[in-house]
């Protein structure tokens, strides 16, 4: 009895914001310290000494190309939910979300800002939330598909069974999530809960359920969104390939077709900030598959992280300059009222 009563107290203690923050920082620090010890700092420094800067310029071009394609995809999805928004506003929102990801656990924290900003600008928070949800479904669905295609080439069960299990499980989960929200039976079940619990009606659960029903009905629009999703993932993978070329590492584009989906799925876990530590661990796991030293894999990972961080700082600059503009707009609205 004492043990059972102690567990809720422990769980409540861990859930405190300060404790949760300390644990995530500790996990990130311990993973990085272990990996640096494992790889030897001198080896990592030597890998950095071979960097060819010209390839890094190509990475930044692909980084902003990817964000532009994401903005275009989001614009098309919003249009299907009867929400009109300018491309540049969506671009700024995604960039700010990428910047905020540096301070939030996992890789989905920036989506909360996008939900807030989109709901504030359009007044249709449920529709914005639905499009962000399906944007993620299309994004990870295209990633997993590319990973399965790469895995099918030269598949060895003894070596690749775990990768196959992870990718098939992720694909099944994505299909289930996307289909569940449109099933009439699910809506009826939710209606029963609302009839039983009045607070759910206050949360506008009915509006959320209707918004999350899949609304892309035109085949041409669906094909365009799918093409954009695959182009986004291929541009990201090409960016990884340029970083490998900058470090003079023998990592092929075919290797990255399997690696990047598994990496992105791993850093979804909200265990560390911006995937620090988890990212490096996945790179080291794949180092033997690529035929490179673990020190080179850690250098590869840290370079990718540093470049993504540098690119996301543009979002921080946009956020800083957007703040007074929002304040002025709110003041004018209050005066007019």
C-alpha positions as CSV (number, residue, x, y, z in Angstrom):
1,X,0.0,0.0,0.0
2,X,2.8,2.4,0.9
3,X,4.6,1.8,-2.4
4,X,1.4,2.3,-4.4
5,X,0.7,5.6,-2.5
6,X,4.3,6.7,-3.1
7,X,4.1,6.4,-6.9
8,X,1.6,9.2,-7.5
9,X,3.8,11.6,-5.4
10,X,6.9,10.7,-7.4
11,X,5.0,11.2,-10.7
12,X,3.6,14.6,-9.5
13,X,7.1,15.6,-8.5
14,X,8.6,14.7,-11.9
15,X,5.8,16.6,-13.7
16,X,6.7,19.9,-12.1
17,X,8.1,22.3,-14.8
18,X,11.4,22.9,-13.0
19,X,12.0,19.2,-12.4
20,X,11.0,18.2,-15.9
21,X,13.4,20.9,-17.3
22,X,16.3,19.7,-15.1
23,X,15.7,16.1,-16.1
24,X,15.7,16.9,-19.9
25,X,18.9,19.0,-19.5
26,X,20.5,16.2,-17.5
27,X,19.6,13.6,-20.2
28,X,20.9,15.8,-23.0
29,X,24.1,16.5,-21.0
30,X,24.8,12.9,-20.1
31,X,24.2,11.6,-23.6
32,X,26.5,14.2,-25.1
33,X,29.2,13.7,-22.4
34,X,29.1,9.9,-23.0
35,X,29.2,10.3,-26.8
36,X,32.1,12.7,-26.7
37,X,34.0,10.4,-24.3
38,X,33.2,7.4,-26.5
39,X,34.4,9.2,-29.7
40,X,37.3,11.1,-28.2
41,X,37.4,14.8,-28.5
42,X,40.5,14.9,-30.6
43,X,38.9,12.7,-33.2
44,X,35.8,15.1,-33.4
45,X,38.1,18.1,-33.6
46,X,40.1,16.4,-36.5
47,X,36.8,15.8,-38.4
48,X,35.9,19.5,-38.0
49,X,39.3,20.4,-39.4
50,X,38.4,18.9,-42.8
51,X,35.2,21.0,-43.4
52,X,34.7,22.5,-46.9
53,X,32.7,25.7,-46.3
54,X,31.3,25.9,-49.8
55,X,29.0,22.9,-49.1
56,X,27.6,24.6,-46.0
57,X,26.3,27.5,-48.2
58,X,24.3,24.9,-50.2
59,X,22.9,23.5,-47.0
60,X,21.5,27.0,-46.1
61,X,19.9,27.4,-49.5
62,X,18.2,24.0,-49.1
63,X,17.2,24.9,-45.6
64,X,15.2,27.9,-46.7
65,X,13.9,26.1,-49.8
66,X,12.5,23.5,-47.4
67,X,10.8,26.1,-45.3
68,X,9.4,27.8,-48.4
69,X,7.9,24.4,-49.6
70,X,6.5,23.8,-46.1
71,X,4.8,27.3,-46.2
72,X,3.4,26.5,-49.7
73,X,2.0,23.1,-48.5
74,X,0.5,24.8,-45.4
75,X,-1.1,27.5,-47.6
76,X,-2.8,24.8,-49.8
77,X,-4.0,22.9,-46.8
78,X,-5.5,26.0,-45.2
79,X,-7.2,26.8,-48.5
80,X,-9.0,23.4,-48.3
81,X,-10.2,24.3,-44.8
82,X,-11.5,27.6,-46.2
83,X,-8.8,29.7,-44.6
84,X,-6.9,32.3,-46.7
85,X,-3.5,33.3,-45.6
86,X,-0.5,35.0,-47.2
87,X,2.6,32.9,-48.0
88,X,5.0,35.3,-46.3
89,X,3.0,35.2,-43.0
90,X,3.1,31.4,-43.1
91,X,6.8,31.5,-43.8
92,X,7.4,33.8,-40.8
93,X,5.3,31.6,-38.6
94,X,7.2,28.4,-39.5
95,X,10.6,30.2,-39.1
96,X,9.6,31.4,-35.6
97,X,8.4,27.9,-34.7
98,X,11.7,26.4,-35.8
99,X,13.5,29.0,-33.5
100,X,11.3,28.1,-30.5
101,X,12.0,24.4,-31.0
102,X,15.5,25.1,-29.7
103,X,13.9,25.8,-26.2
104,X,11.2,23.2,-26.2
105,X,11.3,19.3,-25.8
106,X,11.0,17.2,-28.8
107,X,10.5,18.6,-32.3
108,X,6.8,19.6,-32.2
109,X,7.0,22.5,-29.7
110,X,7.1,25.1,-32.5
111,X,3.8,23.8,-33.7
112,X,2.2,25.2,-30.6
113,X,3.3,28.7,-31.6
114,X,2.0,28.2,-35.1
115,X,-1.3,27.1,-33.7
116,X,-1.4,30.2,-31.5
117,X,-0.3,32.6,-34.2
118,X,-2.6,31.1,-36.9
119,X,-5.6,31.2,-34.6
120,X,-4.8,34.8,-33.6
121,X,-4.4,35.9,-37.2
122,X,-7.4,34.0,-38.8
123,X,-9.8,33.5,-35.8
124,X,-10.1,29.9,-36.9
125,X,-8.0,28.0,-34.4
126,X,-9.6,24.6,-35.0
127,X,-9.0,24.8,-38.8
128,X,-5.4,25.9,-38.2
129,X,-4.9,23.0,-35.8
130,X,-6.2,20.5,-38.3
131,X,-4.0,21.7,-41.1
132,X,-0.9,21.6,-38.8
133,X,-1.9,18.0,-37.8
134,X,-2.3,16.9,-41.5
135,X,0.9,18.7,-42.4
136,X,2.7,16.5,-39.9
137,X,0.9,13.4,-41.2
138,X,1.9,14.1,-44.8
139,X,5.5,15.0,-43.7
140,X,6.2,11.9,-41.7
141,X,4.2,9.7,-44.1
142,X,6.4,10.8,-47.0
143,X,9.5,10.3,-44.8
144,X,8.5,6.8,-43.7
145,X,7.7,5.9,-47.3
146,X,11.1,6.9,-48.5
147,X,12.7,4.9,-45.6
148,X,10.7,1.8,-46.6
149,X,11.8,2.2,-50.2
150,X,15.4,2.5,-49.2
151,X,15.1,-0.5,-46.8
152,X,13.6,-2.7,-49.5
153,X,16.8,-2.4,-51.5
154,X,19.3,-4.9,-50.2
155,X,17.1,-5.8,-47.2
156,X,18.7,-8.3,-44.7
157,X,16.3,-9.5,-42.0
158,X,19.0,-10.2,-39.4
159,X,20.4,-6.7,-39.7
160,X,17.3,-4.6,-40.6
161,X,14.3,-6.2,-38.9
162,X,14.2,-3.5,-36.2
163,X,14.3,-0.7,-38.7
164,X,11.5,-2.5,-40.7
165,X,9.4,-2.8,-37.5
166,X,9.9,0.8,-36.5
167,X,9.0,2.2,-40.0
168,X,6.0,-0.1,-40.5
169,X,4.7,0.7,-37.0
170,X,5.1,4.5,-37.7
171,X,3.3,4.2,-41.1
172,X,0.5,2.2,-39.5
173,X,0.2,4.8,-36.7
174,X,0.0,7.6,-39.2
175,X,-2.6,5.9,-41.3
176,X,-4.7,5.1,-38.2
177,X,-4.5,8.7,-36.9
178,X,-5.5,10.2,-40.3
179,X,-8.4,7.7,-40.8
180,X,-9.7,7.8,-37.2
181,X,-10.7,11.5,-37.3
182,X,-12.9,11.0,-40.3
183,X,-14.8,7.9,-39.1
184,X,-18.5,8.6,-38.3
185,X,-18.2,6.0,-35.5
186,X,-15.5,8.1,-33.8
187,X,-17.6,11.2,-34.0
188,X,-20.6,9.4,-32.4
189,X,-18.4,8.1,-29.6
190,X,-17.1,11.6,-28.9
191,X,-20.7,12.9,-28.9
192,X,-21.6,10.4,-26.2
193,X,-18.7,11.6,-24.1
194,X,-19.9,15.2,-24.6
195,X,-23.4,14.3,-23.5
196,X,-22.0,12.7,-20.4
197,X,-19.4,15.3,-19.5
198,X,-20.5,18.9,-19.9
199,X,-17.0,20.4,-19.6
200,X,-16.2,18.9,-23.0
201,X,-18.9,21.1,-24.7
202,X,-17.2,24.1,-23.2
203,X,-13.9,23.0,-24.9
204,X,-15.8,23.1,-28.3
205,X,-14.9,19.5,-28.9
206,X,-17.6,19.2,-31.6
207,X,-15.9,22.1,-33.6
208,X,-12.5,20.4,-33.2
209,X,-13.9,17.0,-34.5
210,X,-15.5,18.6,-37.5
211,X,-12.3,20.5,-38.3
212,X,-10.1,17.4,-38.1
213,X,-12.2,15.6,-40.7
214,X,-10.0,15.3,-43.8
215,X,-11.2,17.9,-46.3
216,X,-8.8,17.5,-49.3
217,X,-11.2,16.0,-51.8
218,X,-9.8,17.2,-55.1
219,X,-7.3,14.6,-56.6
220,X,-5.1,17.4,-58.1
221,X,-4.8,19.2,-54.8
222,X,-4.0,15.9,-53.0
223,X,-1.4,15.0,-55.6
224,X,0.2,18.5,-55.3
225,X,0.4,18.3,-51.5
226,X,2.0,14.8,-51.7
227,X,4.6,16.0,-54.3
228,X,5.4,19.0,-52.0
229,X,5.8,16.6,-49.0
230,X,8.3,14.4,-50.9
231,X,10.2,17.4,-52.2
232,X,10.5,18.8,-48.6
233,X,12.0,15.5,-47.4
234,X,14.3,15.1,-50.4
235,X,15.6,18.7,-49.9
236,X,16.3,17.9,-46.2
237,X,18.1,14.7,-47.1
238,X,20.2,16.6,-49.8
239,X,21.1,19.0,-47.0
240,X,22.4,16.1,-44.9
241,X,24.4,14.9,-47.9
242,X,26.0,18.3,-48.4
243,X,27.1,18.3,-44.7
244,X,28.6,14.8,-45.2
245,X,30.4,16.1,-48.3
246,X,31.6,19.1,-46.3
247,X,33.2,16.8,-43.7
248,X,34.5,14.5,-46.5
249,X,32.5,11.5,-45.1
250,X,31.5,8.6,-47.4
251,X,27.8,8.8,-46.7
252,X,25.6,8.3,-49.8
253,X,22.2,9.8,-50.5
254,X,20.8,6.2,-50.4
255,X,22.1,5.8,-46.9
256,X,20.3,8.9,-45.8
257,X,17.0,7.7,-47.3
258,X,16.8,5.2,-44.4
259,X,18.6,7.2,-41.8
260,X,16.8,10.5,-41.9
261,X,13.3,9.0,-41.3
262,X,14.5,7.1,-38.3
263,X,16.4,10.2,-37.0
264,X,13.3,12.4,-37.2
265,X,11.1,9.8,-35.5
266,X,13.7,9.5,-32.7
267,X,13.9,13.2,-32.0
268,X,10.1,13.4,-31.8
269,X,10.5,11.9,-28.2
270,X,10.2,14.8,-25.7
271,X,13.1,13.5,-23.6
272,X,15.7,16.3,-24.4
273,X,15.7,19.8,-25.8
274,X,15.6,19.9,-29.6
275,X,16.7,16.3,-29.7
276,X,20.2,17.1,-28.2
277,X,21.9,13.8,-27.3
278,X,19.3,11.6,-29.0
279,X,20.3,12.9,-32.4
280,X,24.0,12.2,-31.7
281,X,23.2,8.7,-30.5
282,X,21.3,7.8,-33.7
283,X,24.3,9.1,-35.7
284,X,26.7,6.9,-33.8
285,X,24.4,3.9,-34.2
286,X,24.5,4.3,-38.0
287,X,28.3,5.0,-38.1
288,X,29.2,1.4,-38.5
289,X,26.6,1.0,-41.3
290,X,28.3,3.9,-43.1
291,X,31.8,2.7,-42.4
292,X,32.9,5.8,-40.5
293,X,34.4,6.3,-37.0
294,X,32.0,7.2,-34.2
295,X,34.0,10.5,-33.8
296,X,33.1,11.4,-37.4
297,X,29.5,10.5,-36.7
298,X,29.4,12.8,-33.7
299,X,31.0,15.6,-35.8
300,X,28.5,15.0,-38.5
301,X,25.6,15.3,-36.0
302,X,27.0,18.4,-34.3
303,X,27.5,20.1,-37.6
304,X,23.9,19.4,-38.7
305,X,22.7,20.7,-35.3
306,X,24.8,23.8,-35.5
307,X,23.6,24.6,-39.1
308,X,20.0,24.1,-38.2
309,X,20.4,26.2,-35.2
310,X,22.0,29.0,-37.3
311,X,19.2,28.8,-39.8
312,X,16.5,28.9,-37.1
313,X,18.1,32.1,-35.6
314,X,16.4,33.9,-38.6
315,X,13.1,32.9,-37.0
316,X,14.3,34.6,-33.7
317,X,15.1,37.8,-35.6
318,X,11.7,37.7,-37.3
319,X,10.0,37.2,-33.9
320,X,12.0,40.1,-32.4
321,X,10.9,42.5,-35.1
322,X,7.3,41.2,-35.2
323,X,6.7,42.0,-31.5
324,X,6.4,45.8,-31.8
325,X,4.3,45.4,-35.0
326,X,1.8,43.2,-33.1
327,X,1.8,45.6,-30.2
328,X,1.0,48.6,-32.5
329,X,-1.7,46.6,-34.2
330,X,-3.3,45.7,-30.9
331,X,-3.1,49.3,-29.7
332,X,-4.8,50.6,-32.9
333,X,-7.6,48.0,-32.5
334,X,-8.2,49.1,-28.9
335,X,-8.3,52.8,-29.9
336,X,-10.7,52.1,-32.8
337,X,-12.9,50.1,-30.4
